[in-house]
């Protein structure tokens, strides 16, 4: 028990020491902001985040035989929302991206979308380590309820503030 308490104390101290820097997020013109539309590229510290597209998927064929779908992956809610992103590391240090830790999606009522594992629609996982100057392009999918809009959050690291992209129904393609 003492060992766990000691680890927790060290972790809290490390968060306190590393949390002394402010998150800097700007738009393409260098204006400080934390809320973006999907047509904007957000710069968060040394990371550029761009939403390339947002697609609604009603279901996905999970097993095909002789050109015909035999089984579908169906959403638990109303549909899947597939978000295609480009992440660019403009800094000098490596950057780790985790689809589970770096991103979150909520509808207009504040309800979280659940992560969805789509085997056909996701062509590149949005997970990995980016060396300085590298780019990662990939998709992340959420199982969502119908909503007028969605808030898509990006968190650069555990000690930074998150930014928000607002996704309206008019931004979503089928």
Buried (B, 14 or more C-beta within 10 A) or exposed (E): EEEEEEEEEEEEEEEEEEEEEEBEBBBEEEEEEEEBEBEBBBBBBBBBBBBEEBBBBEEBBBEEEEEEEEEEBEBEBBBBBBBBBBBBBBEEEEBEBEBEEBBBBBBBEEEEBEBBEBEEBBEEEBBBEBEEEBEBBBBBBBBBBEBEBBBBEBBBBEBBEBBBBBBBEEBBEE
